[in-house]
Amino acid sequence: MPTFETTTRFAADLDRLTPAQRQRFRRAVLEAFVPDLRIGRRFHPGLRIKGVRSAPGIYELTWAPDGRATWCYGRARITGDRHIVWRRIGTHDIFARP
């Protein structure tokens, strides 16, 4: 099972989302992102995961039409499992400081 941590900025961003937005993000992560990580396959196309051009090593995940989250791989906490660091969440505005 993949492990994760969040940055302080991600936690603050998450608090600003509506309950419906938080639910939609969690659903995308639990129903598509985590299973893909666990199996080691390509990410579900609906997540539209791609690298952030201005920030090498940071990726974006689409969880709604204007819902984005940025993340990167971190040092594995459990051997053989991926570790994700959630960096930012919100709208396209987060790309000013991913």
C-alpha positions in Angstrom: 0.0 0.0 0.0 1.5 3.4 -1.0 2.3 5.8 1.9 2.0 9.5 1.8 2.7 12.7 3.6 1.5 16.3 3.1 3.2 19.6 3.1 2.0 22.4 5.4 0.9 24.3 2.3 -1.1 21.3 1.0 -2.9 21.1 4.4 -3.8 24.8 4.3 -4.9 24.5 0.6 -7.1 21.4 1.6 -8.8 23.4 4.4 -9.8 26.0 1.8 -11.6 23.5 -0.4 -15.3 22.9 0.0 -16.4 19.5 1.5 -17.6 18.5 -2.0 -14.2 19.3 -3.5 -12.4 17.4 -0.8 -14.7 14.4 -1.4 -14.0 14.5 -5.2 -10.2 14.6 -4.6 -10.3 11.7 -2.1 -12.5 9.7 -4.5 -10.0 10.2 -7.4 -7.1 9.2 -5.2 -8.7 6.2 -3.6 -10.5 4.8 -6.7 -7.8 5.5 -9.4 -4.5 6.9 -8.1 -3.8 4.5 -5.3 -4.8 1.3 -7.2 -2.5 2.3 -10.1 0.4 2.9 -7.7 -0.2 -0.3 -5.9 -0.2 -2.4 -9.1 2.5 -0.4 -10.8 0.7 0.3 -14.0 0.3 3.5 -15.9 -2.0 6.0 -14.3 -5.7 6.1 -15.2 -6.0 8.5 -18.2 -8.8 10.5 -16.4 -6.3 11.6 -13.8 -4.3 13.4 -16.6 -1.0 13.0 -14.6 1.9 14.9 -16.1 5.0 16.6 -15.0 4.9 20.3 -14.0 7.1 22.0 -16.7 8.4 24.7 -14.4 9.3 22.2 -11.5 11.2 19.1 -12.5 10.2 16.0 -10.3 6.8 17.5 -9.5 3.7 16.1 -11.0 0.1 17.3 -11.3 -3.0 15.2 -10.9 -6.4 16.4 -12.3 -9.3 15.5 -9.9 -11.9 17.9 -11.3 -12.3 20.2 -14.4 -10.4 23.0 -12.5 -9.1 20.8 -9.6 -5.4 20.1 -9.5 -3.1 18.6 -7.0 0.7 18.6 -7.2 2.8 15.8 -5.8 6.2 14.2 -5.9 7.7 10.9 -5.1 9.4 10.8 -1.7 11.8 8.4 0.0 10.1 5.0 0.5 8.9 4.4 4.1 8.1 0.7 3.5 10.4 -1.2 1.2 8.8 -1.8 -2.1 6.0 0.7 -1.6 5.8 4.1 -3.3 5.8 7.2 -1.0 3.9 10.3 -2.2 4.4 13.8 -0.9 1.3 15.9 -1.6 2.5 19.5 -2.2 -0.5 21.7 -3.3 -4.2 21.3 -4.1 -6.7 23.7 -5.6 -7.3 25.3 -9.0 -4.8 26.1 -11.7 -3.6 28.9 -9.5 -1.4 26.5 -7.5 1.0 26.3 -10.5 2.4 29.7 -9.6 4.1 27.9 -6.7 3.7 24.1 -7.2 
